[in-house]
């Protein structure tokens, strides 16, 4: 349904090698495009439900709206698609600046710090901006406004009713929850035998590759350290854990050759993945990434 910076659709053939043969509840604390959740659902592997969380409140609000108000969102997306076909980039900026940011600001003000509840119109605009904005990024400026520029797409697919209905059906499955939460709080109740997949904002391979900070709080080295400690704790608890990340030097230093990591049964695998996001098209392509897991 959504394009997302670092989305794992292209890495699925690799990640499937690390799915445990059997597991209880599934947990995904960095939901993003939810590629692994939808893959597990399609393969009918979710026998005890799933806990889906993300620290981006807009993302969770959009998924909830798709789950609960699918047909209304399809109707809104059809309208947005027709207008985009006629007016292109001008319409993108009109929706971004005059509609989405304005309605989102009003919603945030009225929520008093609670969960955001997207209307079908707001959810459809979120999807529209995601499908037509630059590389599917979600980025906020210092004022909290969505500020991603228009992408350069010849014929973007804005409305895909069948896919939206499949997404809604998966999210509405029994014992699947959607929550806005920070990753360490989100997994506090995970138990032995559960399967947890972590796809955090990647540590950048270059100093200019900062697109991964898609929440207002960002995600820094201290967060990466906390995440490592969470993985160690979950592995000691008897959970099946899989984490993907870049092979940036600071991530290598956190995991490779660390006794606490090895003693928890975690192994570091270097795998090839295809990167689609870079301001320089010549630098897109196959790169080396980490998969860190205790799944044999």
KEKE-3310 file (N, C-alpha, C; in steps of 0.2 Angstrom, whole numbers, plus 5000, padded with zeros to 4 digits):
npx = (5004:5009:5024:5040:5054:5067:5059:5055:5052:5060:5070:5064:5066:5078:5075:5066:5073:5076:5065:5057:5053:5042:5031:5025:5016:5017:5028:5030:5039:5044:5035:5033:5032:5026:5030:5035:5025:5014:5019:5020:5007:5001:5007:5000:5005:5003:4998:4995:4991:4996:5007:5008:5017:5023:5033:5028:5015:5006:5007:5002:4989:4985:4985:4975:4964:4963:4960:4948:4939:4939:4932:4928:4940:4945:4936:4940:4953:4952:4946:4957:4967:4961:4962:4976:4980:4976:4982:4995:5011:5008:4995:4999:5007:4997:4988:4997:5001:4990:4979:4982:4993:4986:4974:4980:4987:4976:4970:4980:4980:4968:4968:4975:4987:4984:4981:4981:4967:4963:4953:4944:4947:4959:4968:4968:4974:4987:4991:4991:5001:5012:5013:5016:5025:5043:5052:5044:5045:5043:5043:5046:5046:5054:5043:5034:5028:5023:5035:5040:5046:5038:5038:5046:5037:5030:5018:5010:5003:4990:4978:4973:4962:4960:4971:4971:4960:4964:4975:4967:4960:4970:4974:4963:4962:4960:4965:4976:4984:4986:4997:5003:5018:5034:5048:5055:5046:5035:5038:5038:5030:5032:5035:5043:5045:5039:5040:5050:5052:5064:5065:5074:5076:5089:5106:5116:5125:5133:5138:5128:5117:5103:5090:5083:5078:5063:5053:5049:5057:5068:5082:5095:5112:5112:5099:5101:5109:5101:5092:5100:5102:5089:5087:5096:5090:5078:5081:5087:5076:5070:5064:5061:5072:5074:5084:5086:5099:5110:5127:5135:5149:5147:5137:5142:5151:5143:5138:5146:5159:5155:5154:5142:5132:5135:5134:5121:5116:5115:5118:5128:5124:5130:5122:5116:5107:5095:5096:5085:5084:5093:5100:5109:5107:5116:5122:5113:5107:5114:5119:5128:5120:5116:5109:5104:5102:5095:5089:5091)
npy = (4994:5006:5016:5016:5023:5013:5002:4984:4976:4971:4964:4953:4940:4936:4938:4929:4917:4918:4917:4910:4892:4888:4899:4909:4923:4937:4951:4968:4981:4993:4998:5004:5000:4988:4976:4963:4959:4958:4948:4937:4935:4933:4920:4913:4911:4917:4912:4916:4929:4947:4960:4976:4990:5007:5022:5033:5043:5047:5037:5025:5030:5031:5018:5012:5019:5014:5001:5002:5010:5007:5008:5021:5028:5023:5029:5043:5042:5039:5051:5060:5054:5057:5071:5073:5067:5076:5088:5086:5090:5103:5101:5092:5100:5108:5100:5095:5107:5116:5108:5094:5097:5108:5102:5091:5098:5104:5093:5087:5097:5096:5084:5084:5078:5064:5049:5050:5052:5048:5055:5048:5056:5062:5051:5046:5057:5056:5044:5047:5057:5050:5041:5049:5058:5062:5048:5041:5046:5051:5065:5078:5096:5108:5115:5105:5101:5092:5091:5085:5085:5085:5070:5063:5055:5046:5040:5038:5025:5028:5025:5009:4999:4985:4981:4989:4984:4971:4974:4980:4969:4960:4968:4968:4956:4943:4946:4955:4969:4987:5000:5016:5018:5019:5009:5001:5001:4995:4981:4976:4966:4954:4937:4921:4911:4920:4929:4942:4955:4968:4983:4996:5014:5016:5017:5029:5026:5036:5053:5062:5055:5056:5052:5043:5048:5049:5052:5065:5065:5058:5046:5041:5037:5033:5028:5017:5009:5006:4998:4987:4982:4979:4968:4959:4956:4951:4940:4932:4930:4920:4923:4923:4933:4945:4956:4970:4980:4993:4992:5001:5009:5011:5003:4990:4990:4990:4977:4966:4955:4957:4952:4951:4951:4939:4929:4929:4922:4928:4931:4938:4942:4946:4952:4954:4968:4978:4995:5008:5022:5036:5052:5053:5044:5035:5029:5021:5004:4987:4984:4980:4973:4971:4957:4952:4940:4927:4916:4900)
npz = (5000:5004:5000:5007:5015:5016:5015:5016:5005:4994:5000:5005:5000:5006:5020:5022:5024:5037:5045:5059:5061:5068:5078:5091:5094:5083:5081:5076:5078:5071:5060:5046:5029:5032:5026:5030:5039:5030:5021:5030:5033:5021:5018:5028:5041:5053:5067:5080:5080:5079:5084:5080:5078:5078:5079:5073:5073:5062:5053:5059:5061:5048:5044:5052:5048:5035:5038:5044:5037:5023:5010:5009:5009:4997:4988:4990:4986:4972:4968:4970:4962:4949:4949:4950:4938:4929:4933:4939:4946:4951:4958:4967:4976:4980:4987:4997:5004:5006:5010:5016:5026:5033:5038:5045:5055:5062:5067:5075:5085:5091:5096:5108:5112:5112:5103:5085:5075:5060:5047:5033:5021:5025:5027:5014:5008:5014:5008:4995:4994:4998:4987:4977:4981:4983:4982:4991:5004:5021:5029:5041:5043:5054:5059:5060:5049:5034:5022:5010:4993:4977:4968:4953:4943:4930:4928:4941:4952:4960:4966:4971:4972:4975:4981:4993:4999:5002:5011:5021:5025:5030:5041:5049:5054:5066:5082:5078:5082:5081:5086:5092:5097:5105:5101:5111:5122:5115:5114:5127:5132:5126:5124:5127:5113:5104:5089:5083:5073:5068:5060:5060:5058:5047:5051:5043:5029:5024:5027:5022:5021:5027:5027:5035:5047:5051:5060:5072:5082:5078:5076:5084:5088:5101:5102:5094:5102:5113:5106:5102:5115:5119:5110:5114:5127:5124:5116:5127:5134:5127:5115:5097:5087:5074:5066:5054:5047:5042:5037:5043:5051:5065:5068:5065:5075:5086:5086:5080:5086:5099:5116:5124:5114:5106:5117:5119:5109:5097:5080:5067:5050:5034:5021:5004:4997:4989:4986:4984:4986:4984:4982:4971:4957:4952:4963:4968:4970:4972:4989:5004:5018:5036:5044:5059:5070:5081:5075:5069)
capx = (5000:5014:5031:5043:5061:5070:5054:5059:5049:5065:5074:5060:5068:5083:5073:5062:5077:5077:5058:5057:5048:5036:5032:5018:5014:5022:5029:5034:5039:5045:5030:5034:5027:5024:5031:5036:5019:5010:5021:5018:5000:4999:5009:4996:5010:5001:4993:4993:4990:5002:5007:5011:5018:5027:5033:5026:5008:5002:5007:4997:4982:4983:4983:4969:4959:4962:4957:4941:4935:4942:4928:4928:4947:4945:4933:4944:4959:4949:4946:4964:4970:4959:4965:4983:4981:4975:4986:5001:5014:5004:4990:5003:5008:4991:4986:5002:5002:4983:4975:4985:4996:4982:4970:4984:4988:4970:4969:4985:4978:4962:4970:4978:4993:4982:4982:4978:4962:4963:4947:4946:4950:4966:4971:4969:4979:4993:4993:4992:5007:5016:5013:5018:5031:5049:5054:5040:5048:5038:5048:5043:5051:5055:5037:5030:5024:5026:5038:5043:5044:5035:5042:5046:5034:5027:5011:5010:4997:4988:4972:4973:4957:4960:4977:4969:4955:4969:4978:4962:4958:4975:4975:4957:4962:4959:4971:4981:4984:4990:4998:5008:5023:5041:5050:5057:5040:5031:5039:5039:5026:5034:5036:5046:5042:5036:5044:5050:5056:5065:5068:5074:5079:5096:5112:5118:5132:5137:5135:5123:5111:5099:5083:5080:5075:5056:5049:5051:5062:5074:5084:5102:5116:5109:5093:5103:5112:5095:5089:5104:5101:5083:5087:5099:5086:5073:5084:5088:5069:5068:5060:5065:5072:5078:5085:5090:5102:5115:5133:5138:5154:5144:5132:5147:5155:5138:5136:5152:5164:5153:5153:5135:5128:5137:5132:5114:5115:5114:5124:5128:5125:5130:5118:5115:5101:5095:5094:5082:5084:5099:5100:5113:5105:5122:5123:5107:5109:5116:5123:5128:5117:5116:5103:5106:5097:5096:5086:5096)
capy = (5000:5012:5015:5018:5023:5007:4996:4978:4971:4968:4960:4948:4933:4935:4938:4923:4912:4919:4916:4903:4887:4889:4904:4911:4930:4941:4958:4972:4988:4998:4995:5006:4998:4982:4971:4957:4957:4956:4942:4932:4935:4929:4913:4910:4909:4921:4908:4919:4936:4951:4967:4980:4997:5012:5028:5038:5043:5047:5030:5021:5033:5030:5011:5011:5022:5009:4995:5003:5014:5006:5010:5029:5030:5021:5035:5049:5041:5040:5058:5063:5052:5060:5078:5072:5066:5083:5094:5084:5093:5109:5098:5089:5105:5111:5095:5095:5113:5119:5103:5089:5100:5112:5097:5088:5103:5105:5086:5087:5102:5094:5077:5085:5073:5058:5046:5053:5048:5051:5054:5045:5061:5063:5045:5046:5062:5053:5039:5051:5061:5044:5038:5054:5062:5060:5042:5039:5048:5055:5070:5084:5101:5110:5117:5099:5101:5088:5095:5081:5088:5080:5065:5063:5049:5047:5038:5034:5022:5032:5021:5002:4997:4978:4980:4992:4979:4966:4977:4981:4963:4958:4972:4967:4949:4942:4947:4960:4976:4993:5005:5021:5017:5018:5001:4997:5000:4991:4974:4974:4960:4949:4931:4915:4908:4925:4931:4949:4958:4975:4986:5003:5018:5013:5021:5031:5024:5042:5059:5066:5050:5057:5052:5038:5051:5050:5055:5072:5063:5056:5040:5042:5031:5030:5023:5010:5005:5004:4993:4981:4979:4976:4962:4954:4954:4947:4933:4929:4928:4915:4925:4923:4940:4946:4964:4972:4987:4995:4990:5007:5007:5011:4997:4985:4991:4988:4970:4961:4954:4959:4946:4950:4949:4932:4925:4929:4918:4932:4930:4944:4939:4951:4950:4959:4971:4983:5002:5012:5029:5040:5058:5051:5038:5030:5026:5016:4997:4982:4986:4975:4975:4966:4953:4950:4935:4921:4911:4896)
capz = (5000:5005:4999:5013:5015:5019:5015:5015:5000:4990:5004:5008:4999:5011:5026:5023:5027:5045:5048:5063:5058:5072:5083:5094:5092:5079:5084:5072:5081:5066:5055:5040:5024:5034:5021:5033:5041:5025:5019:5034:5033:5014:5019:5033:5046:5059:5070:5086:5079:5078:5087:5075:5081:5075:5083:5068:5074:5056:5049:5062:5060:5041:5043:5056:5044:5030:5041:5047:5032:5017:5004:5009:5007:4990:4984:4990:4981:4965:4966:4970:4956:4943:4949:4949:4931:4925:4935:4941:4952:4954:4962:4973:4981:4983:4992:5003:5008:5008:5013:5021:5032:5037:5041:5050:5061:5066:5070:5081:5090:5094:5099:5115:5113:5111:5096:5080:5072:5053:5043:5026:5017:5027:5025:5007:5006:5016:5003:4989:4995:4998:4981:4972:4983:4981:4985:4996:5010:5026:5032:5043:5045:5061:5061:5060:5042:5029:5017:5005:4987:4972:4964:4946:4941:4924:4929:4947:4953:4966:4969:4969:4977:4977:4986:4999:5002:5005:5017:5026:5028:5034:5047:5053:5056:5073:5086:5076:5085:5078:5091:5091:5102:5104:5100:5118:5126:5112:5115:5134:5134:5121:5128:5124:5107:5100:5084:5083:5067:5069:5054:5063:5053:5047:5052:5037:5026:5022:5032:5019:5020:5033:5026:5039:5053:5048:5065:5074:5087:5075:5078:5084:5090:5108:5101:5091:5107:5116:5102:5103:5122:5119:5106:5119:5132:5121:5115:5133:5136:5123:5109:5090:5085:5068:5065:5048:5048:5038:5039:5044:5056:5071:5069:5066:5082:5091:5086:5078:5091:5106:5120:5126:5108:5105:5122:5118:5103:5091:5074:5062:5043:5029:5015:4998:4997:4983:4989:4979:4988:4985:4978:4965:4954:4950:4969:4969:4968:4978:4995:5010:5024:5041:5047:5065:5073:5084:5072:5066)
cpx = (5004:5021:5034:5050:5063:5065:5058:5056:5054:5070:5070:5063:5074:5080:5069:5066:5078:5070:5059:5052:5042:5037:5025:5016:5019:5022:5033:5034:5041:5041:5032:5029:5024:5025:5032:5029:5014:5012:5019:5011:4998:5001:5005:5000:5008:4996:4991:4993:4997:5001:5011:5011:5023:5027:5031:5018:5004:5002:5002:4990:4980:4981:4977:4963:4957:4958:4949:4936:4938:4938:4928:4935:4948:4942:4937:4950:4957:4949:4953:4968:4968:4962:4972:4984:4980:4980:4993:5004:5011:4999:4994:5004:5002:4988:4990:5001:4995:4978:4978:4988:4991:4977:4974:4985:4982:4969:4974:4983:4972:4963:4972:4983:4991:4983:4978:4973:4960:4955:4949:4949:4958:4970:4973:4974:4986:4995:4995:4999:5013:5018:5016:5023:5037:5051:5050:5042:5042:5043:5044:5048:5051:5048:5032:5026:5027:5029:5042:5041:5041:5040:5042:5043:5030:5019:5010:5003:4995:4982:4973:4968:4958:4966:4975:4964:4959:4972:4973:4960:4963:4975:4969:4957:4962:4966:4977:4979:4988:4990:5003:5012:5030:5043:5051:5050:5035:5032:5040:5035:5027:5036:5040:5042:5039:5042:5044:5055:5057:5068:5069:5076:5086:5101:5115:5125:5136:5134:5129:5116:5107:5092:5079:5076:5068:5051:5052:5057:5069:5076:5092:5106:5114:5103:5096:5106:5106:5092:5093:5103:5094:5083:5091:5094:5080:5075:5085:5081:5066:5064:5065:5065:5076:5078:5089:5093:5107:5122:5138:5143:5151:5140:5137:5150:5150:5137:5142:5157:5162:5151:5145:5131:5129:5134:5124:5111:5114:5120:5122:5129:5125:5127:5118:5108:5101:5093:5091:5082:5091:5098:5104:5111:5110:5124:5118:5110:5111:5121:5123:5125:5118:5109:5106:5101:5099:5092:5091:5095)
cpy = (5006:5011:5018:5018:5017:5001:4990:4973:4968:4964:4954:4941:4931:4934:4932:4917:4912:4918:4909:4898:4887:4895:4906:4918:4933:4948:4962:4979:4994:4996:4997:5003:4991:4976:4964:4954:4954:4949:4936:4930:4931:4922:4910:4907:4913:4917:4911:4926:4940:4958:4971:4987:5001:5019:5034:5038:5043:5041:5026:5024:5031:5022:5009:5013:5017:5003:4996:5007:5014:5009:5018:5031:5028:5027:5041:5048:5042:5047:5062:5060:5055:5067:5078:5071:5072:5088:5093:5088:5099:5106:5095:5094:5108:5106:5095:5101:5116:5114:5098:5093:5104:5107:5093:5092:5103:5098:5086:5091:5099:5087:5078:5080:5066:5055:5050:5049:5051:5050:5051:5050:5062:5057:5045:5051:5059:5048:5042:5054:5055:5042:5043:5058:5059:5054:5039:5041:5051:5059:5076:5090:5103:5113:5111:5098:5096:5092:5091:5084:5083:5076:5066:5056:5050:5046:5034:5031:5024:5028:5014:4999:4990:4977:4983:4987:4973:4968:4977:4974:4960:4962:4971:4960:4948:4943:4951:4967:4981:4998:5009:5020:5017:5011:4998:4996:4995:4983:4972:4968:4954:4943:4926:4912:4913:4926:4939:4951:4965:4978:4994:5007:5017:5019:5023:5029:5030:5048:5063:5061:5050:5056:5047:5042:5053:5052:5061:5071:5061:5049:5040:5036:5028:5026:5016:5006:5002:4998:4987:4978:4976:4969:4957:4952:4950:4940:4929:4927:4922:4917:4924:4930:4940:4954:4965:4979:4987:4992:4996:5005:5007:5006:4991:4985:4989:4980:4965:4961:4956:4953:4945:4948:4941:4927:4925:4925:4921:4932:4936:4941:4946:4948:4956:4961:4977:4990:5006:5020:5032:5046:5057:5044:5033:5026:5021:5009:4992:4985:4980:4978:4969:4963:4950:4946:4930:4915:4907:4896)
cpz = (5000:5003:5005:5013:5019:5019:5013:5009:4996:4994:5007:5006:5004:5018:5028:5026:5034:5048:5053:5060:5062:5077:5085:5091:5088:5081:5078:5074:5077:5060:5047:5034:5026:5030:5024:5035:5036:5021:5023:5034:5026:5015:5025:5039:5053:5063:5077:5086:5079:5081:5083:5078:5077:5079:5079:5069:5067:5052:5052:5061:5053:5041:5047:5052:5038:5032:5042:5042:5025:5011:5004:5007:4999:4986:4984:4986:4974:4963:4966:4964:4950:4943:4947:4941:4927:4927:4938:4947:4955:4959:4968:4978:4984:4988:4998:5007:5010:5011:5018:5027:5036:5041:5047:5056:5065:5070:5076:5086:5094:5098:5106:5117:5113:5104:5091:5077:5065:5050:5036:5021:5019:5026:5018:5004:5008:5011:4997:4989:4995:4991:4976:4974:4982:4985:4990:5003:5014:5030:5034:5044:5052:5064:5062:5054:5038:5023:5011:4998:4982:4969:4957:4943:4935:4925:4935:4948:4960:4970:4966:4974:4979:4982:4993:5003:5005:5011:5022:5029:5032:5041:5052:5055:5063:5077:5083:5078:5081:5084:5089:5097:5100:5105:5107:5122:5122:5113:5122:5136:5130:5126:5124:5119:5103:5095:5083:5077:5068:5063:5056:5057:5053:5048:5045:5035:5024:5026:5029:5019:5026:5032:5031:5045:5051:5054:5068:5079:5084:5078:5078:5087:5097:5107:5098:5097:5111:5113:5103:5110:5122:5115:5111:5124:5130:5119:5121:5136:5132:5117:5103:5088:5078:5067:5058:5049:5043:5041:5040:5050:5063:5073:5069:5073:5087:5092:5085:5084:5098:5110:5121:5120:5106:5110:5122:5112:5097:5086:5069:5055:5039:5023:5010:4998:4991:4987:4983:4980:4989:4980:4971:4963:4953:4957:4972:4967:4974:4983:5000:5016:5030:5042:5053:5069:5077:5081:5068:5058)
residu = (UNK:UNK:UNK:UNK:UNK:UNK:UNK:UNK:UNK:UNK:UNK:UNK:UNK:UNK:UNK:UNK:UNK:UNK:UNK:UNK:UNK:UNK:UNK:UNK:UNK:UNK:UNK:UNK:UNK:UNK:UNK:UNK:UNK:UNK:UNK:UNK:UNK:UNK:UNK:UNK:UNK:UNK:UNK:UNK:UNK:UNK:UNK:UNK:UNK:UNK:UNK:UNK:UNK:UNK:UNK:UNK:UNK:UNK:UNK:UNK:UNK:UNK:UNK:UNK:UNK:UNK:UNK:UNK:UNK:UNK:UNK:UNK:UNK:UNK:UNK:UNK:UNK:UNK:UNK:UNK:UNK:UNK:UNK:UNK:UNK:UNK:UNK:UNK:UNK:UNK:UNK:UNK:UNK:UNK:UNK:UNK:UNK:UNK:UNK:UNK:UNK:UNK:UNK:UNK:UNK:UNK:UNK:UNK:UNK:UNK:UNK:UNK:UNK:UNK:UNK:UNK:UNK:UNK:UNK:UNK:UNK:UNK:UNK:UNK:UNK:UNK:UNK:UNK:UNK:UNK:UNK:UNK:UNK:UNK:UNK:UNK:UNK:UNK:UNK:UNK:UNK:UNK:UNK:UNK:UNK:UNK:UNK:UNK:UNK:UNK:UNK:UNK:UNK:UNK:UNK:UNK:UNK:UNK:UNK:UNK:UNK:UNK:UNK:UNK:UNK:UNK:UNK:UNK:UNK:UNK:UNK:UNK:UNK:UNK:UNK:UNK:UNK:UNK:UNK:UNK:UNK:UNK:UNK:UNK:UNK:UNK:UNK:UNK:UNK:UNK:UNK:UNK:UNK:UNK:UNK:UNK:UNK:UNK:UNK:UNK:UNK:UNK:UNK:UNK:UNK:UNK:UNK:UNK:UNK:UNK:UNK:UNK:UNK:UNK:UNK:UNK:UNK:UNK:UNK:UNK:UNK:UNK:UNK:UNK:UNK:UNK:UNK:UNK:UNK:UNK:UNK:UNK:UNK:UNK:UNK:UNK:UNK:UNK:UNK:UNK:UNK:UNK:UNK:UNK:UNK:UNK:UNK:UNK:UNK:UNK:UNK:UNK:UNK:UNK:UNK:UNK:UNK:UNK:UNK:UNK:UNK:UNK:UNK:UNK:UNK:UNK:UNK:UNK:UNK:UNK:UNK:UNK:UNK:UNK:UNK:UNK:UNK:UNK:UNK:UNK:UNK:UNK:UNK:UNK:UNK:UNK:UNK:UNK:UNK:UNK:UNK:UNK:UNK:UNK:UNK:UNK)
# end
